[in-house]
Amino acid sequence: MAALHFEILARSQANHARLGRVTTPHGSFDTPAFMPVATAAAMKGLTPAQVRGTGSQIILNNAYHLFLRPGGDRIAAFGGSHRFMRWDGPILTDSGGYQAYSMSDTADLDEDGVTFRSFVDGSKVHLGPESSMRVQNQIGADIMMAFDDCAPAALPEDGADERRVARTRRIVDHARRMEEAHQRTLRWLDRCVRAHARPADQALFGIVQGGTDLDLRRRSVEGVCAHDLPGFAIGGVAVGEGPDAIRRVVEFTAPLLPSDRPRYLMGVGYERDIVMAVAAGVDMFDCVLPTRNGRNANAFTRTGPVRLRNARFADDPAPIDPTCDCDACAGGFSRGYLRHLFMADEMLGPTLVSVHNIRHFQRLMMDIRSAIREGAWAGLLASWPCIARGPEPLPETRS
């Protein structure tokens, strides 16, 4: 079989949303899809069965973290990440390009890739297009991402009046950096395509960059899509710009991508942003928000976030969300009990709230798919008040 098959089953009459299914060597998943992040081949505190029980059909591993520990050779010796972590469904691997961006203050970037200090032992490590492809081939992910140059999308904050000259210099430098990242991403994609050793059973996606510059985004789409790849991603969003800029970039870029291939918006995870992007024609999403916030006693609900450490929940007998069917809510665990677990540093608290949060996002995706199928987009917006409210401040980091 081909490494990936994508079929569109229905289209929304209200916007560009599509209902689809992606088939890989390790099974199928429905789109629009949300992928929980198992960064180091583990969903922190959860078993694969618990993750599957949330309705998750595909998960994400991070090639950068697995490259450093335990290493691609060792994972390959275990038969790839599916066998290593005991997950039998599709897996997508992030290439490490985002980590290169996030470590830009301490990493050395050049045409060959990124040189940085390992967080494991402090040794100098190099990651580039060829080594990223090699470790992703060893991991054995069903979908693997091209190694890209992810530059900051947003301009630095404005300085005081007396620093206008410095501010102008920063703007010029930023524009130059964005152009450099665009060109380098295209050159690295060429190298990734040549280095990809398993195209018959691993689908390689290209990544569109360009920051908030729409002309640069269009040029990036043209360059990346010059390769006949199984799918394409929008990268370089949620890296400093506000929600209005994210919307402008996604609504501009998504319709430019090939309509017969899956479209993946990388690292965007609040409910409002997901629904906006689905309406623009995006099919796949990932974010660490559900589990990272779950480990910090922050729960998502249809009406907005619940911060379980707050004292007002100490005697609250209600579940996190009475409409939720997750193991925490349907299992009868109260807000008061969950708060007690966090205050007592019991690991069951992070596990239960992480399960709830992942299920929350999978229930959102199920309702999105139903709304597309049944032509009920207005009903979706009415039944998820958190979409209209937008995100309240919660910790957010991709990995």
HURAKA-V513856 format. One line per field, one symbol per residue. phi: phi as a letter, one per 20 degrees, with the letter a starting at -180 (. if undefined). psi: psi as a letter, one per 30 degrees, with the letter a starting at -180 (. if undefined). burial: # if it has 24 or more other ideal C-beta (glycine too) atoms within 12 Angstrom, else .. Layout:
BEGIN
phi->???
psi->???
burial->???
END
This chain:
BEGIN
phi->.ffbccceeacfeeaefcdbbddcfdodbecfcddfddgdmbegncegffffffnfdbcdddffffffbeoffffffennfgffdmdedfcddffoffffffdffcdddbfeqcdbeffecnffcdcbgffffffffffnffccdffcdeegeeffffefgfdgffffffffffffffffffffgffffgffffefecffcceedededpleefffffffgfffffeeefabcddmdlcpeefffggfffffegfffgfecfdceemdcfggfffgfgfeoedcbbaeggeffffdmddecgepfcefffffegdeeffgbfeedffffffnfefffffgfffeleffggffffgffffgfffgfffffffffemcffffffecgffffmfegcgbbfa
psi->llekkkkkflkkffagkkkakkklfgalkkkkkkjljiehhkjjgkleeeeeffgkfklkljeeefeejfkeeeeeffgleeeeghkgakkkkkffeeeeefgffflkkaffbkklkkfegglkkkkaeeeeeeeeeeegkekkkkkljjlkekllkkalefgeeeeeeeeeeeeeeeeeeeeeeeeeeeeeeefjfhffgkkkklkkafbgjeeeeeeeeeeeffkilfllljlglhhflleeeeeeeefeeefflkfgkkkkjkgkfleeeeeeeeffgkfklllfeeeeeefggjkklefllkjffkfffegjfllejffkgleeeffgkleeeeeeeefghkfeeeeeeeeeeeeeeeeeeeeeeeeeeghheeeeeefiffeeelkljlkjke.
burial->..####.#...#..#############.##################.#.###################..##..##...###.##.#.###############...#.#...##.#........###############################..................#..#################.##.#..#############..##.###.###.#.###########.#...###.######.###..##########################################.######...#....####..#.####...#.########.....######################.###...#..##.##.##..##..#.#.##
END
